[in-house]
C-alpha cells in the first residue's frame, strides 16, 4: 500500500517521491526511538518540497487535504525542561519565515542549545476534521560544520509535548541546500491523537534544539536556523 502511495504522488514531483521513498526505508526525519535516521536532503533547490495546497485535494482523489506550509508568529529561545546550560538562540524571531535571516547559537565542545519554540501558526481547519499528519519544514546550516540535530517535536496547549520527536543524524550542511522535512506526509501525527482544536490553538507549535557533533573538535561552531514551517494534513 505504501508503494502505491509513492507512485500516486509522482505527479507532485520527483522530490516528493524521493522523500516518500526515504520514509519507507528509514523515515523522513526519524523518530527518536527508531534505529536510524534519514539522510539530509542534498539538492540545490527545495529538497522534498510539499505542494502549497491549503485545502485542495491531492491528485489521487482521496479525502486528504493540506493546510500550509504556514509560519508562526511567536518565536522564543527558552530553557529546555530539566536541562541546564543550554546556549540561547540569538534573534529567534528570524526562524519564523523563509527570508534568508537566521536565528543563531554558538556552541562549544559538548554543548547543546536551548530550545527554539515557534507557536501561533494560525491554522483554520473544520472542527470536525480528522488530523492525519503533520510535517515540519526546517532550513538550517552550520557554516563551520560540526552541528547536528538534537530533537524536533510538536508542542500543544498546556506544555504538552509530542510523544515521538524526530531528528536527522547527518551533520548540518555549511550552506542552505534545501528544506528538510520531518514527518511522513499525511500519515504521521508524531505518536499522538491530534484534533483540529489542537492545531488551531495559539500554543500549538514546534520546539527544536541543536547540539555539537561529537567529533567536531574544540573550536566553537555556529548553528543557524533560517525557517521552521508547519503543514497539517486532514480529512473531512
Secondary structure, DSSP 8 states (H G I E B T S, - for coil): -HHHHHHHGGGG-HHHHHHHHHHHHT-SSEETTSS--------SS-TT-----SS-B-TT--SEEEEEEEE-SEEEEE--TT----B--BTGGGGSSSSS--EEEEE-TT-BB-EEEEE-------TT-EEEEEEEEEEEE-TT--EEEEEEEEEEGGGEE-SS-EE--S---SS--S-EEES-GGG--TTS--BHHHHHSTT-EEEEEEEE-TTS-SS-EEEEEEEEEEEEEEE-
